[in-house]
Amino acid sequence: MISIERLFELLSPRGLSTGAAGGKGVFSKEDAMGVVAQVQGKFPVGVKVLEATICGDVDAEDALVKALCKQYEVDFRPVAASALAKLAVNEVCGTRVCPKCKGTKLNYHRNGECKHCSGTGKMLNTVEQLTKSFCDLSGAKITTEQFSQHFYDKYMDGVDALHQHEHDAARFAKKVLRMVGEEMGLAG
């Protein structure tokens, strides 16, 4: 069975070659398109997150920012909503790998999740960094306390929702890949 990363890289214009992926049979780009289409039918937002995260797809990131911005506009002005949406999408789809665990999510010396990145494998932004970025993007002049009080919870709601969509899409993609692998004799 191929990995989720390989699945999306097969479809990326700047991804890996489109040769065979797997041992016994051939998993083609067309097979990958079929799997992703099935996943996209059930979890379209999750597929966008995976495309942005794995392939660096800027169009997918833009679509996520626009969708999240509309949700944030219920509570905030458009400029603030846009800034929060960009921050949340960057948090989930950004590629800043944790320097302590090197993206593995684990601390091997302590036999548990990495405390530096809270087991995410990515560098997490501090409230101070979020406040500065929010001010830069929105033009607002607010303190860390004001950001924490008025924006942080909504920001985290967006981050959590994007992570959930990503998880659901990845889980379903693995299920479909297992079924395809069994049909093609690729399961090992």
C-alpha positions in Angstrom: 0.0 0.0 0.0 1.3 3.5 -0.8 1.4 6.3 1.7 -1.0 9.3 1.8 2.0 11.5 0.9 2.9 9.4 -2.1 -0.8 9.4 -3.2 -0.9 13.2 -3.3 2.6 13.6 -4.7 1.6 11.5 -7.7 -1.0 14.1 -8.5 1.2 17.2 -7.8 2.5 18.9 -10.9 5.9 19.4 -9.1 5.7 16.0 -7.3 7.4 12.7 -7.9 7.5 10.9 -11.2 4.3 9.1 -12.2 5.8 5.7 -12.4 4.7 2.7 -10.5 4.2 2.9 -6.7 4.0 -0.4 -4.9 5.5 -3.9 -5.1 3.6 -6.4 -7.1 1.2 -4.3 -9.3 1.3 -0.9 -10.7 -0.4 2.0 -9.0 -0.7 4.7 -11.6 -1.5 8.4 -11.6 -5.0 7.5 -12.8 -5.4 5.2 -9.8 -4.3 8.0 -7.5 -6.8 10.4 -9.2 -9.6 7.9 -8.6 -8.7 7.5 -4.9 -8.4 11.2 -4.3 -11.7 11.8 -6.1 -13.5 9.4 -3.8 -12.0 11.1 -0.7 -12.8 14.5 -2.1 -16.4 13.5 -2.5 -16.7 12.8 1.2 -14.1 15.2 2.7 -13.4 18.1 0.3 -11.9 20.4 3.0 -9.7 17.6 4.2 -8.4 17.0 0.7 -7.6 20.7 0.4 -5.6 20.6 3.6 -3.7 17.5 2.4 -3.0 19.1 -0.9 -1.7 22.3 0.8 0.3 20.4 3.4 1.8 17.6 1.3 2.1 19.3 -2.1 2.4 22.9 -1.1 -0.6 23.7 -3.3 -1.1 27.5 -3.1 -4.5 27.3 -4.7 -5.7 24.8 -2.0 -4.3 27.2 0.7 -6.1 30.1 -0.8 -9.4 28.2 -1.0 -9.0 27.2 2.7 -8.3 30.8 3.7 -11.4 32.1 1.8 -13.6 29.4 3.4 -12.3 30.0 6.9 -12.5 33.8 6.4 -16.2 33.5 5.7 -16.7 31.6 9.0 -14.6 34.2 10.9 -16.6 37.1 9.4 -19.6 36.0 11.5 -17.7 37.3 14.5 -15.1 39.8 13.1 -14.7 42.5 10.5 -13.4 41.3 7.1 -9.8 42.4 7.7 -9.5 40.7 11.1 -11.3 37.6 9.7 -8.9 37.4 6.8 -5.8 37.8 9.1 -7.1 35.0 11.4 -7.9 32.7 8.5 -4.4 33.2 7.1 -2.8 32.5 10.5 -4.9 29.4 11.0 -4.2 27.9 7.6 -0.5 28.6 7.9 -0.5 26.9 11.3 -2.0 23.7 9.8 -0.5 23.7 6.4 2.8 25.4 7.1 6.0 23.4 6.9 8.1 24.6 9.8 9.4 21.4 11.1 10.2 21.1 14.9 13.9 21.3 15.4 13.9 19.0 18.4 12.0 16.0 17.0 12.7 16.8 13.3 9.0 16.3 12.5 8.8 12.8 14.0 6.4 14.0 16.8 8.3 11.9 19.3 11.0 12.4 22.0 12.9 9.2 21.8 14.8 10.0 25.0 11.6 10.2 27.0 9.6 7.6 25.1 6.7 10.0 24.5 5.5 12.9 22.4 7.8 15.8 21.8 7.2 18.5 24.4 8.7 21.2 22.2 6.0 20.9 19.6 3.3 19.2 21.6 3.6 16.1 19.4 2.6 17.9 16.2 6.0 17.7 14.5 5.7 21.3 13.6 6.8 24.5 15.3 3.8 26.0 17.0 3.4 29.8 17.2 3.4 31.5 20.5 0.6 33.9 21.4 3.2 36.7 21.1 4.1 35.5 17.5 0.4 35.2 16.6 -0.3 38.7 17.9 2.6 40.2 15.9 1.5 38.4 12.8 -2.1 39.3 13.3 -1.2 43.0 13.7 1.1 42.8 10.6 -1.7 41.2 8.5 -4.6 43.3 9.7 -3.0 46.6 10.5 -4.4 46.5 14.0 -2.5 47.6 17.0 -3.4 45.3 19.8 -1.6 43.7 22.8 -1.0 40.0 23.4 -3.7 40.1 26.1 -6.2 41.6 23.7 -5.4 39.0 21.1 -5.8 36.2 23.7 -9.0 37.6 25.0 -10.8 38.4 21.7 -9.2 36.3 18.9 -7.3 33.3 20.2 -10.2 31.0 20.9 -11.7 31.5 17.5 -8.3 31.1 15.9 -7.9 27.7 17.7 -11.4 26.7 16.6 -10.3 27.1 13.0 -7.0 25.3 13.5 -8.8 22.4 15.3 -11.4 22.2 12.5 -8.8 22.1 9.8 -6.9 19.4 11.7 -10.1 17.4 12.0 -10.9 17.7 8.3 -7.3 16.6 7.5 -7.5 13.6 9.8 -10.9 12.5 8.4 -9.7 12.7 4.8 -6.5 10.9 5.6 -8.3 8.1 7.4 -10.7 7.6 4.6 -7.9 7.8 2.0 -6.1 5.0 3.8 -9.3 2.9 3.8 -9.7 3.4 0.1 -6.1 2.7 -0.6 -6.3 -0.6 1.4 -9.3 -1.7 -0.8 -7.5 -0.7 -4.0 -4.4 -2.5 -2.8 -6.3 -5.7 -2.1 -7.9 -5.6 -5.5 -4.6 -5.0 -7.3 -2.6 -7.4 -5.1 -0.5 -4.6 -3.7 -1.4 -5.3 -0.1 1.5 -6.6 1.8 
